[in-house]
Amino acid sequence: MSDAAEPKPLIRAEREEIKPHRGALVWFTGLSGSGKTTLARAVERQLHALGVHTYRLDGDVVRDGLNGDLGFSPDDRRENVRRIAEVGRLMVDAGLVVLVAVIAPYTSDRATTRARFGEGDFFEVWVDTPLEVCEQRDPKGLYKRARAGELKDFTGISAPYEVPEDPELRAIGAGVLDEQRERVIAMLREAAVLG
């Protein structure tokens, strides 16, 4: 190596300079089958069309790899949320708009996640869909299995879901997808995440 001064590491502000937006994390929470992933995908598609650099972290997908060693006990659920939050935090530092779709049933875990982010970097979206609607949808047959006693610690049936007290946005999961998507985009514009 030459005697030149060691280069300074890039910081988040420099990464964001070359993007038409700043980094942020949108945390979609709700029951299984509420429409979290569907809404996150719709928002991601719209942001991509607007030239926004995004990445979506889906709870099911992350459990196949990074969190494949975790079950569904309260401790494992906390660790699942913690790991997803830390990966999301790194991506926000890289200047991405990160969309996380995960049940995250405990208020304390969501509060701990929020605390890991700077002011204006974390947006909680509660996808509020009644349990009866989620059970009717039951895209993976999980509610049926939980009702039959085949699944332990299933959120909404044999494990709690603590409703968000003050989310940035309450999306109606049984509502019109395009309307809910536009509400999320408007929230990000209002918060000056989008340029």
Protein Blocks (a to p, Z undefined) as FASTA:
>chain_A
ZZbdcdddddfklmmmmpcbdcddddddddehilmmmmmmmmmmmmmmnopacddddfkl
mmmmmmmmpcfbfklmmmmmmmmmmmmmmmmmnopacddddfklafklmmmmmmmpcehi
accddddddfklmmmnomnommmmmmnopaghiehilpccdddfbbfbdcdfkbcfklmm
mmmmmmmmmnomaZZ
